[in-house]
Amino acid sequence: MMGALPAIFAGNREQADDFIEQLKVYIRLNQLVPGMNSFIQRVALALTLIQGPLVAEWHKNVGEWIDGLTPNDDVPAVWDHFLDEFSTQFQDSQRSQRAMNELKALKMKWPLIDEYINDFEKLVRLAGCNDPSRHPYFFLFKSSCRLP
């Protein structure tokens, strides 16, 4: 196996999306390793990285579901179902609102223009707007980027 395993996910909703993205990267990197093309094995791998009291009951239920599958059930829908269930259970439901609040409070500090632009674009994406120029707070971005 190549690369580092994702950090253990213990139930922190703010880390859920990052955990899944790191897990996908790890699987992508190791797709030629025997067993990694098995969707059941992918879920089993993910379960080894989901630990702690906040996730224990969910972990147990998903483990029992996987234990009940047969080799004929090893289809992409197994992985997709796992991702949907994980998202439903652990995704940060306040992420966009928190990003919107951070966006409202974002201030440029001279000379850190590049950092400000990166933060602005990241927060706009997290707030759910793909085109920063169409975002309601774009006027803040434009006005604060003017040089003195």
N, CA, C and O atoms as a GROMACS GRO file, in nm:
protein
  592
    1MET      N    1   0.084  -0.118   0.000
    1MET     CA    2   0.000   0.000   0.000
    1MET      C    3   0.089   0.124   0.000
    1MET      O    4   0.193   0.129   0.065
    2MET      N    5   0.044   0.223  -0.075
    2MET     CA    6   0.119   0.348  -0.084
    2MET      C    7   0.041   0.458  -0.015
    2MET      O    8  -0.082   0.452  -0.003
    3GLY      N    9   0.114   0.561   0.030
    3GLY     CA   10   0.051   0.677   0.092
    3GLY      C   11   0.013   0.651   0.236
    3GLY      O   12   0.024   0.540   0.287
    4ALA      N   13  -0.031   0.757   0.299
    4ALA     CA   14  -0.070   0.750   0.440
    4ALA      C   15  -0.221   0.734   0.450
    4ALA      O   16  -0.297   0.797   0.376
    5LEU      N   17  -0.263   0.650   0.543
    5LEU     CA   18  -0.405   0.636   0.570
    5LEU      C   19  -0.460   0.768   0.624
    5LEU      O   20  -0.387   0.844   0.688
    6PRO      N   21  -0.586   0.796   0.598
    6PRO     CA   22  -0.646   0.915   0.659
    6PRO      C   23  -0.646   0.903   0.811
    6PRO      O   24  -0.641   0.792   0.865
    7ALA      N   25  -0.650   1.016   0.878
    7ALA     CA   26  -0.658   1.017   1.024
    7ALA      C   27  -0.790   0.952   1.067
    7ALA      O   28  -0.888   0.951   0.991
    8ILE      N   29  -0.792   0.899   1.187
    8ILE     CA   30  -0.912   0.837   1.242
    8ILE      C   31  -1.024   0.941   1.247
    8ILE      O   32  -1.003   1.055   1.291
    9PHE      N   33  -1.142   0.901   1.203
    9PHE     CA   34  -1.260   0.988   1.214
    9PHE      C   35  -1.335   0.946   1.339
    9PHE      O   36  -1.379   0.832   1.351
   10ALA      N   37  -1.351   1.041   1.432
   10ALA     CA   38  -1.414   1.011   1.560
   10ALA      C   39  -1.551   1.076   1.575
   10ALA      O   40  -1.611   1.071   1.683
   11GLY      N   41  -1.602   1.136   1.467
   11GLY     CA   42  -1.736   1.191   1.474
   11GLY      C   43  -1.744   1.342   1.464
   11GLY      O   44  -1.854   1.397   1.467
   12ASN      N   45  -1.631   1.410   1.453
   12ASN     CA   46  -1.632   1.555   1.440
   12ASN      C   47  -1.687   1.593   1.303
   12ASN      O   48  -1.623   1.567   1.201
   13ARG      N   49  -1.805   1.655   1.301
   13ARG     CA   50  -1.872   1.688   1.175
   13ARG      C   51  -1.789   1.781   1.087
   13ARG      O   52  -1.797   1.773   0.964
   14GLU      N   53  -1.711   1.866   1.146
   14GLU     CA   54  -1.628   1.959   1.068
   14GLU      C   55  -1.517   1.887   0.993
   14GLU      O   56  -1.460   1.943   0.899
   15GLN      N   57  -1.486   1.764   1.032
   15GLN     CA   58  -1.381   1.688   0.967
   15GLN      C   59  -1.434   1.580   0.872
   15GLN      O   60  -1.356   1.511   0.807
   16ALA      N   61  -1.565   1.565   0.864
   16ALA     CA   62  -1.624   1.455   0.787
   16ALA      C   63  -1.589   1.462   0.638
   16ALA      O   64  -1.547   1.362   0.580
   17ASP      N   65  -1.606   1.579   0.576
   17ASP     CA   66  -1.577   1.590   0.433
   17ASP      C   67  -1.430   1.566   0.404
   17ASP      O   68  -1.395   1.500   0.306
   18ASP      N   69  -1.342   1.620   0.488
   18ASP     CA   70  -1.199   1.598   0.469
   18ASP      C   71  -1.164   1.451   0.483
   18ASP      O   72  -1.082   1.399   0.407
   19PHE      N   73  -1.225   1.384   0.580
   19PHE     CA   74  -1.199   1.241   0.599
   19PHE      C   75  -1.234   1.162   0.473
   19PHE      O   76  -1.155   1.080   0.426
   20ILE      N   77  -1.352   1.187   0.419
   20ILE     CA   78  -1.396   1.114   0.299
   20ILE      C   79  -1.305   1.145   0.181
   20ILE      O   80  -1.270   1.055   0.104
   21GLU      N   81  -1.266   1.270   0.165
   21GLU     CA   82  -1.177   1.306   0.054
   21GLU      C   83  -1.041   1.237   0.069
   21GLU      O   84  -0.986   1.188  -0.030
   22GLN      N   85  -0.987   1.234   0.190
   22GLN     CA   86  -0.859   1.166   0.214
   22GLN      C   87  -0.872   1.016   0.188
   22GLN      O   88  -0.781   0.953   0.134
   23LEU      N   89  -0.985   0.959   0.226
   23LEU     CA   90  -1.009   0.817   0.203
   23LEU      C   91  -1.016   0.787   0.053
   23LEU      O   92  -0.960   0.688   0.007
   24LYS      N   93  -1.085   0.872  -0.022
   24LYS     CA   94  -1.093   0.854  -0.168
   24LYS      C   95  -0.955   0.864  -0.233
   24LYS      O   96  -0.924   0.788  -0.324
   25VAL      N   97  -0.873   0.957  -0.186
   25VAL     CA   98  -0.737   0.971  -0.239
   25VAL      C   99  -0.657   0.844  -0.211
   25VAL      O  100  -0.587   0.795  -0.299
   26TYR      N  101  -0.667   0.793  -0.091
   26TYR     CA  102  -0.594   0.672  -0.054
   26TYR      C  103  -0.638   0.554  -0.141
   26TYR      O  104  -0.554   0.478  -0.190
   27ILE      N  105  -0.768   0.540  -0.161
   27ILE     CA  106  -0.820   0.430  -0.244
   27ILE      C  107  -0.775   0.448  -0.389
   27ILE      O  108  -0.734   0.352  -0.454
   28ARG      N  109  -0.781   0.571  -0.439
   28ARG     CA  110  -0.738   0.600  -0.576
   28ARG      C  111  -0.591   0.564  -0.595
   28ARG      O  112  -0.553   0.504  -0.696
   29LEU      N  113  -0.509   0.601  -0.499
   29LEU     CA  114  -0.366   0.576  -0.506
   29LEU      C  115  -0.336   0.426  -0.507
   29LEU      O  116  -0.240   0.381  -0.568
   30ASN      N  117  -0.420   0.349  -0.438
   30ASN     CA  118  -0.396   0.206  -0.422
   30ASN      C  119  -0.493   0.119  -0.503
   30ASN      O  120  -0.516   0.003  -0.468
   31GLN      N  121  -0.550   0.174  -0.609
   31GLN     CA  122  -0.652   0.101  -0.684
   31GLN      C  123  -0.601  -0.028  -0.747
   31GLN      O  124  -0.681  -0.118  -0.775
   32LEU      N  125  -0.470  -0.040  -0.769
   32LEU     CA  126  -0.416  -0.163  -0.829
   32LEU      C  127  -0.380  -0.268  -0.724
   32LEU      O  128  -0.342  -0.380  -0.760
   33VAL      N  129  -0.391  -0.233  -0.597
   33VAL     CA  130  -0.363  -0.329  -0.489
   33VAL      C  131  -0.479  -0.428  -0.484
   33VAL      O  132  -0.595  -0.388  -0.485
   34PRO      N  133  -0.448  -0.559  -0.478
   34PRO     CA  134  -0.556  -0.659  -0.471
   34PRO      C  135  -0.653  -0.629  -0.356
   34PRO      O  136  -0.612  -0.600  -0.244
   35GLY      N  137  -0.780  -0.636  -0.388
   35GLY     CA  138  -0.883  -0.612  -0.289
   35GLY      C  139  -0.936  -0.469  -0.289
   35GLY      O  140  -1.048  -0.445  -0.244
   36MET      N  141  -0.859  -0.375  -0.339
   36MET     CA  142  -0.901  -0.236  -0.333
   36MET      C  143  -1.011  -0.206  -0.436
   36MET      O  144  -1.079  -0.104  -0.424
   37ASN      N  145  -1.029  -0.292  -0.534
   37ASN     CA  146  -1.140  -0.274  -0.628
   37ASN      C  147  -1.270  -0.332  -0.576
   37ASN      O  148  -1.375  -0.317  -0.638
   38SER      N  149  -1.263  -0.398  -0.462
   38SER     CA  150  -1.384  -0.451  -0.399
   38SER      C  151  -1.452  -0.338  -0.321
   38SER      O  152  -1.390  -0.275  -0.235
   39PHE      N  153  -1.578  -0.314  -0.352
   39PHE     CA  154  -1.651  -0.207  -0.286
   39PHE      C  155  -1.681  -0.242  -0.140
   39PHE      O  156  -1.686  -0.155  -0.053
   40ILE      N  157  -1.700  -0.370  -0.114
   40ILE     CA  158  -1.720  -0.416   0.024
   40ILE      C  159  -1.592  -0.394   0.104
   40ILE      O  160  -1.598  -0.350   0.219
   41GLN      N  161  -1.477  -0.425   0.044
   41GLN     CA  162  -1.349  -0.404   0.113
   41GLN      C  163  -1.323  -0.256   0.139
   41GLN      O  164  -1.267  -0.220   0.243
   42ARG      N  165  -1.364  -0.170   0.047
   42ARG     CA  166  -1.348  -0.026   0.068
   42ARG      C  167  -1.425   0.019   0.192
   42ARG      O  168  -1.374   0.096   0.273
   43VAL      N  169  -1.548  -0.029   0.204
   43VAL     CA  170  -1.628   0.006   0.322
   43VAL      C  171  -1.563  -0.050   0.447
   43VAL      O  172  -1.557   0.017   0.550
   44ALA      N  173  -1.515  -0.173   0.440
   44ALA     CA  174  -1.448  -0.235   0.555
   44ALA      C  175  -1.325  -0.154   0.595
   44ALA      O  176  -1.300  -0.134   0.714
   45LEU      N  177  -1.249  -0.108   0.496
   45LEU     CA  178  -1.133  -0.023   0.525
   45LEU      C  179  -1.177   0.105   0.594
   45LEU      O  180  -1.118   0.146   0.694
   46ALA      N  181  -1.280   0.168   0.540
   46ALA     CA  182  -1.330   0.292   0.600
   46ALA      C  183  -1.371   0.269   0.745
   46ALA      O  184  -1.344   0.353   0.831
   47LEU      N  185  -1.436   0.158   0.772
   47LEU     CA  186  -1.480   0.129   0.909
   47LEU      C  187  -1.363   0.114   1.006
   47LEU      O  188  -1.378   0.145   1.124
   48THR      N  189  -1.248   0.068   0.957
   48THR     CA  190  -1.132   0.058   1.047
   48THR      C  191  -1.082   0.197   1.088
   48THR      O  192  -1.011   0.211   1.188
   49LEU      N  193  -1.119   0.298   1.010
   49LEU     CA  194  -1.074   0.434   1.037
   49LEU      C  195  -1.180   0.520   1.105
   49LEU      O  196  -1.159   0.639   1.129
   50ILE      N  197  -1.294   0.461   1.135
   50ILE     CA  198  -1.403   0.531   1.202
   50ILE      C  199  -1.416   0.468   1.340
   50ILE      O  200  -1.464   0.356   1.354
   51GLN      N  201  -1.373   0.542   1.442
   51GLN     CA  202  -1.364   0.486   1.576
   51GLN      C  203  -1.405   0.588   1.680
   51GLN      O  204  -1.394   0.709   1.658
   52GLY      N  205  -1.453   0.540   1.792
   52GLY     CA  206  -1.482   0.626   1.906
   52GLY      C  207  -1.627   0.620   1.948
   52GLY      O  208  -1.712   0.568   1.876
   53PRO      N  209  -1.656   0.674   2.066
   53PRO     CA  210  -1.792   0.665   2.122
   53PRO      C  211  -1.898   0.739   2.041
   53PRO      O  212  -2.015   0.699   2.041
   54LEU      N  213  -1.861   0.846   1.972
   54LEU     CA  214  -1.960   0.922   1.894
   54LEU      C  215  -2.002   0.850   1.767
   54LEU      O  216  -2.105   0.883   1.708
   55VAL      N  217  -1.923   0.753   1.724
   55VAL     CA  218  -1.952   0.682   1.599
   55VAL      C  219  -1.979   0.533   1.621
   55VAL      O  220  -2.007   0.461   1.526
   56ALA      N  221  -1.971   0.487   1.745
   56ALA     CA  222  -1.975   0.344   1.774
   56ALA      C  223  -2.103   0.276   1.724
   56ALA      O  224  -2.096   0.171   1.660
   57GLU      N  225  -2.218   0.333   1.751
   57GLU     CA  226  -2.344   0.269   1.711
   57GLU      C  227  -2.358   0.264   1.560
   57GLU      O  228  -2.398   0.162   1.504
   58TRP      N  229  -2.326   0.374   1.494
   58TRP     CA  230  -2.332   0.379   1.348
   58TRP      C  231  -2.234   0.278   1.288
   58TRP      O  232  -2.268   0.206   1.195
   59HIS      N  233  -2.114   0.274   1.342
   59HIS     CA  234  -2.009   0.181   1.299
   59HIS      C  235  -2.060   0.037   1.309
   59HIS      O  236  -2.041  -0.043   1.217
   60LYS      N  237  -2.122   0.005   1.421
   60LYS     CA  238  -2.174  -0.130   1.443
   60LYS      C  239  -2.281  -0.164   1.340
   60LYS      O  240  -2.280  -0.274   1.284
   61ASN      N  241  -2.372  -0.071   1.314
   61ASN     CA  242  -2.481  -0.097   1.217
   61ASN      C  243  -2.427  -0.117   1.076
   61ASN      O  244  -2.472  -0.207   1.005
   62VAL      N  245  -2.333  -0.035   1.034
   62VAL     CA  246  -2.275  -0.050   0.901
   62VAL      C  247  -2.195  -0.179   0.892
   62VAL      O  248  -2.199  -0.248   0.790
   63GLY      N  249  -2.123  -0.213   0.998
   63GLY     CA  250  -2.049  -0.338   1.001
   63GLY      C  251  -2.141  -0.458   0.986
   63GLY      O  252  -2.108  -0.552   0.913
   64GLU      N  253  -2.255  -0.457   1.052
   64GLU     CA  254  -2.351  -0.566   1.040
   64GLU      C  255  -2.409  -0.573   0.899
   64GLU      O  256  -2.432  -0.682   0.846
   65TRP      N  257  -2.432  -0.456   0.838
   65TRP     CA  258  -2.481  -0.453   0.700
   65TRP      C  259  -2.378  -0.518   0.607
   65TRP      O  260  -2.413  -0.600   0.522
   66ILE      N  261  -2.252  -0.480   0.622
   66ILE     CA  262  -2.145  -0.535   0.537
   66ILE      C  263  -2.132  -0.685   0.560
   66ILE      O  264  -2.113  -0.761   0.464
   67ASP      N  265  -2.141  -0.729   0.686
   67ASP     CA  266  -2.130  -0.872   0.716
   67ASP      C  267  -2.239  -0.954   0.647
   67ASP      O  268  -2.220  -1.072   0.618
   68GLY      N  269  -2.353  -0.891   0.621
   68GLY     CA  270  -2.463  -0.961   0.557
   68GLY      C  271  -2.456  -0.967   0.405
   68GLY      O  272  -2.539  -1.031   0.341
   69LEU      N  273  -2.358  -0.900   0.347
   69LEU     CA  274  -2.344  -0.900   0.201
   69LEU      C  275  -2.269  -1.023   0.154
   69LEU      O  276  -2.189  -1.082   0.228
   70THR      N  277  -2.295  -1.061   0.031
   70THR     CA  278  -2.226  -1.175  -0.031
   70THR      C  279  -2.135  -1.124  -0.142
   70THR      O  280  -2.146  -1.007  -0.181
   71PRO      N  281  -2.045  -1.207  -0.193
   71PRO     CA  282  -1.960  -1.163  -0.305
   71PRO      C  283  -2.041  -1.112  -0.425
   71PRO      O  284  -1.993  -1.027  -0.500
   72ASN      N  285  -2.161  -1.164  -0.444
   72ASN     CA  286  -2.246  -1.117  -0.555
   72ASN      C  287  -2.297  -0.974  -0.532
   72ASN      O  288  -2.339  -0.907  -0.626
   73ASP      N  289  -2.293  -0.930  -0.408
   73ASP     CA  290  -2.339  -0.794  -0.374
   73ASP      C  291  -2.229  -0.690  -0.391
   73ASP      O  292  -2.254  -0.572  -0.369
   74ASP      N  293  -2.109  -0.732  -0.429
   74ASP     CA  294  -1.994  -0.641  -0.438
   74ASP      C  295  -2.003  -0.556  -0.564
   74ASP      O  296  -1.936  -0.582  -0.664
   75VAL      N  297  -2.088  -0.454  -0.558
   75VAL     CA  298  -2.114  -0.365  -0.672
   75VAL      C  299  -2.091  -0.221  -0.628
   75VAL      O  300  -2.089  -0.193  -0.508
   76PRO      N  301  -2.074  -0.128  -0.723
   76PRO     CA  302  -2.049   0.012  -0.687
   76PRO      C  303  -2.154   0.072  -0.594
   76PRO      O  304  -2.125   0.164  -0.517
   77ALA      N  305  -2.278   0.022  -0.601
   77ALA     CA  306  -2.384   0.075  -0.515
   77ALA      C  307  -2.353   0.057  -0.367
   77ALA      O  308  -2.402   0.134  -0.284
   78VAL      N  309  -2.273  -0.042  -0.332
   78VAL     CA  310  -2.234  -0.062  -0.191
   78VAL      C  311  -2.153   0.058  -0.143
   78VAL      O  312  -2.182   0.114  -0.037
   79TRP      N  313  -2.054   0.097  -0.219
   79TRP     CA  314  -1.970   0.214  -0.183
   79TRP      C  315  -2.054   0.342  -0.183
   79TRP      O  316  -2.042   0.424  -0.092
   80ASP      N  317  -2.137   0.358  -0.286
   80ASP     CA  318  -2.222   0.477  -0.295
   80ASP      C  319  -2.317   0.486  -0.176
   80ASP      O  320  -2.338   0.594  -0.120
   81HIS      N  321  -2.373   0.373  -0.138
   81HIS     CA  322  -2.464   0.370  -0.022
   81HIS      C  323  -2.389   0.408   0.106
   81HIS      O  324  -2.439   0.484   0.189
   82PHE      N  325  -2.270   0.354   0.121
   82PHE     CA  326  -2.188   0.389   0.238
   82PHE      C  327  -2.163   0.540   0.242
   82PHE      O  328  -2.179   0.603   0.347
   83LEU      N  329  -2.122   0.598   0.129
   83LEU     CA  330  -2.094   0.742   0.125
   83LEU      C  331  -2.219   0.824   0.157
   83LEU      O  332  -2.211   0.924   0.227
   84ASP      N  333  -2.333   0.782   0.105
   84ASP     CA  334  -2.459   0.852   0.135
   84ASP      C  335  -2.493   0.844   0.284
   84ASP      O  336  -2.531   0.943   0.345
   85GLU      N  337  -2.479   0.725   0.340
   85GLU     CA  338  -2.509   0.707   0.482
   85GLU      C  339  -2.413   0.787   0.570
   85GLU      O  340  -2.453   0.848   0.669
   86PHE      N  341  -2.286   0.785   0.533
   86PHE     CA  342  -2.186   0.862   0.608
   86PHE      C  343  -2.221   1.011   0.603
   86PHE      O  344  -2.219   1.080   0.704
   87SER      N  345  -2.252   1.057   0.484
   87SER     CA  346  -2.286   1.199   0.466
   87SER      C  347  -2.409   1.236   0.548
   87SER      O  348  -2.410   1.339   0.615
   88THR      N  349  -2.512   1.154   0.542
   88THR     CA  350  -2.635   1.180   0.617
   88THR      C  351  -2.607   1.186   0.767
   88THR      O  352  -2.660   1.271   0.838
   89GLN      N  353  -2.524   1.095   0.814
   89GLN     CA  354  -2.498   1.086   0.957
   89GLN      C  355  -2.400   1.190   1.009
   89GLN      O  356  -2.419   1.243   1.119
   90PHE      N  357  -2.296   1.221   0.932
   90PHE     CA  358  -2.186   1.300   0.987
   90PHE      C  359  -2.156   1.432   0.917
   90PHE      O  360  -2.078   1.512   0.969
   91GLN      N  361  -2.214   1.456   0.800
   91GLN     CA  362  -2.179   1.579   0.730
   91GLN      C  363  -2.218   1.700   0.814
   91GLN      O  364  -2.320   1.700   0.882
   92ASP      N  365  -2.135   1.801   0.808
   92ASP     CA  366  -2.154   1.924   0.883
   92ASP      C  367  -2.270   2.003   0.822
   92ASP      O  368  -2.254   2.065   0.718
   93SER      N  369  -2.384   2.001   0.887
   93SER     CA  370  -2.502   2.068   0.834
   93SER      C  371  -2.494   2.220   0.847
   93SER      O  372  -2.572   2.292   0.785
   94GLN      N  373  -2.401   2.270   0.926
   94GLN     CA  374  -2.385   2.414   0.947
   94GLN      C  375  -2.268   2.472   0.870
   94GLN      O  376  -2.234   2.590   0.887
   95ARG      N  377  -2.205   2.391   0.785
   95ARG     CA  378  -2.085   2.434   0.715
   95ARG      C  379  -2.108   2.561   0.634
   95ARG      O  380  -2.029   2.655   0.643
   96SER      N  381  -2.213   2.564   0.555
   96SER     CA  382  -2.235   2.681   0.469
   96SER      C  383  -2.267   2.805   0.552
   96SER      O  384  -2.223   2.915   0.518
   97GLN      N  385  -2.342   2.790   0.660
   97GLN     CA  386  -2.372   2.906   0.745
   97GLN      C  387  -2.246   2.956   0.815
   97GLN      O  388  -2.226   3.077   0.826
   98ARG      N  389  -2.163   2.864   0.862
   98ARG     CA  390  -2.038   2.903   0.927
   98ARG      C  391  -1.947   2.975   0.827
   98ARG      O  392  -1.882   3.074   0.861
   99ALA      N  393  -1.941   2.924   0.704
   99ALA     CA  394  -1.860   2.988   0.600
   99ALA      C  395  -1.914   3.128   0.569
   99ALA      O  396  -1.837   3.222   0.549
  100MET      N  397  -2.046   3.141   0.565
  100MET     CA  398  -2.107   3.271   0.539
  100MET      C  399  -2.071   3.370   0.651
  100MET      O  400  -2.042   3.487   0.623
  101ASN      N  401  -2.073   3.324   0.774
  101ASN     CA  402  -2.036   3.411   0.887
  101ASN      C  403  -1.890   3.453   0.879
  101ASN      O  404  -1.856   3.568   0.903
  102GLU      N  405  -1.803   3.357   0.844
  102GLU     CA  406  -1.661   3.389   0.829
  102GLU      C  407  -1.639   3.485   0.713
  102GLU      O  408  -1.553   3.573   0.719
  103LEU      N  409  -1.717   3.467   0.608
  103LEU     CA  410  -1.706   3.554   0.492
  103LEU      C  411  -1.744   3.698   0.527
  103LEU      O  412  -1.679   3.793   0.483
  104LYS      N  413  -1.849   3.714   0.606
  104LYS     CA  414  -1.891   3.847   0.649
  104LYS      C  415  -1.783   3.915   0.733
  104LYS      O  416  -1.764   4.036   0.726
  105ALA      N  417  -1.711   3.835   0.812
  105ALA     CA  418  -1.610   3.890   0.901
  105ALA      C  419  -1.471   3.900   0.837
  105ALA      O  420  -1.379   3.955   0.897
  106LEU      N  421  -1.456   3.848   0.716
  106LEU     CA  422  -1.325   3.844   0.651
  106LEU      C  423  -1.276   3.985   0.619
  106LEU      O  424  -1.348   4.066   0.560
  107LYS      N  425  -1.154   4.013   0.659
  107LYS     CA  426  -1.092   4.143   0.633
  107LYS      C  427  -0.954   4.120   0.572
  107LYS      O  428  -0.882   4.028   0.609
  108MET      N  429  -0.921   4.207   0.478
  108MET     CA  430  -0.789   4.198   0.418
  108MET      C  431  -0.690   4.273   0.506
  108MET      O  432  -0.717   4.383   0.555
  109LYS      N  433  -0.575   4.213   0.525
  109LYS     CA  434  -0.468   4.276   0.602
  109LYS      C  435  -0.350   4.296   0.507
  109LYS      O  436  -0.293   4.199   0.456
  110TRP      N  437  -0.315   4.420   0.484
  110TRP     CA  438  -0.206   4.453   0.396
  110TRP      C  439  -0.077   4.397   0.453
  110TRP      O  440  -0.054   4.417   0.572
  111PRO      N  441   0.006   4.329   0.380
  111PRO     CA  442   0.011   4.306   0.235
  111PRO      C  443  -0.035   4.166   0.196
  111PRO      O  444   0.006   4.114   0.093
  112LEU      N  445  -0.119   4.105   0.276
  112LEU     CA  446  -0.157   3.965   0.254
  112LEU      C  447  -0.274   3.951   0.156
  112LEU      O  448  -0.374   3.888   0.187
  113ILE      N  449  -0.260   4.010   0.040
  113ILE     CA  450  -0.367   4.010  -0.060
  113ILE      C  451  -0.396   3.868  -0.110
  113ILE      O  452  -0.512   3.827  -0.119
  114ASP      N  453  -0.291   3.793  -0.142
  114ASP     CA  454  -0.311   3.657  -0.194
  114ASP      C  455  -0.381   3.568  -0.092
  114ASP      O  456  -0.469   3.490  -0.128
  115GLU      N  457  -0.342   3.580   0.034
  115GLU     CA  458  -0.406   3.502   0.140
  115GLU      C  459  -0.554   3.538   0.150
  115GLU      O  460  -0.640   3.451   0.166
  116TYR      N  461  -0.583   3.668   0.142
  116TYR     CA  462  -0.721   3.714   0.148
  116TYR      C  463  -0.804   3.658   0.032
  116TYR      O  464  -0.916   3.611   0.052
  117ILE      N  465  -0.749   3.664  -0.088
  117ILE     CA  466  -0.820   3.613  -0.206
  117ILE      C  467  -0.845   3.463  -0.192
  117ILE      O  468  -0.954   3.415  -0.221
  118ASN      N  469  -0.744   3.388  -0.146
  118ASN     CA  470  -0.761   3.244  -0.126
  118ASN      C  471  -0.868   3.215  -0.022
  118ASN      O  472  -0.953   3.128  -0.043
  119ASP      N  473  -0.865   3.288   0.089
  119ASP     CA  474  -0.965   3.268   0.193
  119ASP      C  475  -1.105   3.301   0.142
  119ASP      O  476  -1.200   3.228   0.167
  120PHE      N  477  -1.115   3.412   0.068
  120PHE     CA  478  -1.244   3.452   0.014
  120PHE      C  479  -1.300   3.344  -0.079
  120PHE      O  480  -1.415   3.304  -0.065
  121GLU      N  481  -1.218   3.297  -0.172
  121GLU     CA  482  -1.265   3.198  -0.268
  121GLU      C  483  -1.302   3.066  -0.199
  121GLU      O  484  -1.400   3.001  -0.236
  122LYS      N  485  -1.223   3.026  -0.099
  122LYS     CA  486  -1.254   2.904  -0.025
  122LYS      C  487  -1.386   2.918   0.049
  122LYS      O  488  -1.469   2.827   0.045
  123LEU      N  489  -1.406   3.030   0.117
  123LEU     CA  490  -1.529   3.051   0.193
  123LEU      C  491  -1.651   3.061   0.102
  123LEU      O  492  -1.759   3.013   0.138
  124VAL      N  493  -1.635   3.122  -0.014
  124VAL     CA  494  -1.746   3.130  -0.109
  124VAL      C  495  -1.787   2.990  -0.153
  124VAL      O  496  -1.906   2.960  -0.161
  125ARG      N  497  -1.687   2.903  -0.182
  125ARG     CA  498  -1.719   2.764  -0.221
  125ARG      C  499  -1.788   2.692  -0.106
  125ARG      O  500  -1.888   2.623  -0.128
  126LEU      N  501  -1.736   2.707   0.017
  126LEU     CA  502  -1.797   2.640   0.132
  126LEU      C  503  -1.937   2.692   0.159
  126LEU      O  504  -2.022   2.619   0.210
  127ALA      N  505  -1.961   2.818   0.126
  127ALA     CA  506  -2.093   2.877   0.146
  127ALA      C  507  -2.191   2.830   0.038
  127ALA      O  508  -2.311   2.853   0.049
  128GLY      N  509  -2.139   2.764  -0.065
  128GLY     CA  510  -2.225   2.704  -0.166
  128GLY      C  511  -2.241   2.785  -0.293
  128GLY      O  512  -2.336   2.763  -0.368
  129CYS      N  513  -2.151   2.876  -0.318
  129CYS     CA  514  -2.158   2.956  -0.441
  129CYS      C  515  -2.033   2.928  -0.524
  129CYS      O  516  -1.922   2.951  -0.477
  130ASN      N  517  -2.051   2.879  -0.645
  130ASN     CA  518  -1.937   2.843  -0.729
  130ASN      C  519  -1.877   2.960  -0.805
  130ASN      O  520  -1.762   2.952  -0.848
  131ASP      N  521  -1.952   3.066  -0.822
  131ASP     CA  522  -1.904   3.182  -0.896
  131ASP      C  523  -1.896   3.300  -0.800
  131ASP      O  524  -1.998   3.362  -0.770
  132PRO      N  525  -1.775   3.333  -0.750
  132PRO     CA  526  -1.762   3.439  -0.651
  132PRO      C  527  -1.824   3.572  -0.695
  132PRO      O  528  -1.874   3.646  -0.610
  133SER      N  529  -1.822   3.602  -0.823
  133SER     CA  530  -1.875   3.731  -0.866
  133SER      C  531  -2.027   3.738  -0.852
  133SER      O  532  -2.084   3.847  -0.855
  134ARG      N  533  -2.092   3.624  -0.837
  134ARG     CA  534  -2.238   3.622  -0.820
  134ARG      C  535  -2.276   3.613  -0.673
  134ARG      O  536  -2.395   3.611  -0.641
  135HIS      N  537  -2.179   3.607  -0.584
  135HIS     CA  538  -2.206   3.594  -0.442
  135HIS      C  539  -2.248   3.729  -0.383
  135HIS      O  540  -2.195   3.832  -0.424
  136PRO      N  541  -2.343   3.730  -0.289
  136PRO     CA  542  -2.390   3.857  -0.233
  136PRO      C  543  -2.281   3.939  -0.164
  136PRO      O  544  -2.296   4.061  -0.151
  137TYR      N  545  -2.173   3.876  -0.120
  137TYR     CA  546  -2.067   3.949  -0.051
  137TYR      C  547  -1.950   3.983  -0.142
  137TYR      O  548  -1.844   4.026  -0.094
  138PHE      N  549  -1.968   3.963  -0.273
  138PHE     CA  550  -1.859   3.992  -0.366
  138PHE      C  551  -1.820   4.140  -0.359
  138PHE      O  552  -1.703   4.174  -0.380
  139PHE      N  553  -1.916   4.226  -0.332
  139PHE     CA  554  -1.883   4.369  -0.322
  139PHE      C  555  -1.781   4.394  -0.211
  139PHE      O  556  -1.700   4.486  -0.222
  140LEU      N  557  -1.783   4.314  -0.106
  140LEU     CA  558  -1.682   4.328   0.000
  140LEU      C  559  -1.545   4.292  -0.054
  140LEU      O  560  -1.445   4.358  -0.025
  141PHE      N  561  -1.542   4.186  -0.133
  141PHE     CA  562  -1.417   4.141  -0.192
  141PHE      C  563  -1.361   4.249  -0.284
  141PHE      O  564  -1.243   4.284  -0.275
  142LYS      N  565  -1.445   4.302  -0.368
  142LYS     CA  566  -1.399   4.405  -0.464
  142LYS      C  567  -1.353   4.530  -0.391
  142LYS      O  568  -1.247   4.584  -0.423
  143SER      N  569  -1.428   4.576  -0.296
  143SER     CA  570  -1.394   4.701  -0.229
  143SER      C  571  -1.270   4.688  -0.142
  143SER      O  572  -1.193   4.783  -0.129
  144SER      N  573  -1.251   4.572  -0.080
  144SER     CA  574  -1.136   4.558   0.009
  144SER      C  575  -1.007   4.524  -0.065
  144SER      O  576  -0.900   4.527  -0.006
  145CYS      N  577  -1.016   4.491  -0.193
  145CYS     CA  578  -0.897   4.459  -0.269
  145CYS      C  579  -0.836   4.580  -0.337
  145CYS      O  580  -0.731   4.570  -0.401
  146ARG      N  581  -0.898   4.693  -0.325
  146ARG     CA  582  -0.841   4.813  -0.384
  146ARG      C  583  -0.716   4.852  -0.308
  146ARG      O  584  -0.714   4.852  -0.185
  147LEU      N  585  -0.615   4.886  -0.381
  147LEU     CA  586  -0.491   4.929  -0.317
  147LEU      C  587  -0.505   5.073  -0.268
  147LEU      O  588  -0.577   5.152  -0.330
  148PRO      N  589  -0.438   5.108  -0.158
  148PRO     CA  590  -0.450   5.244  -0.104
  148PRO      C  591  -0.395   5.347  -0.199
  148PRO      O  592  -0.398   5.467  -0.169
   0.00000   0.00000   0.00000
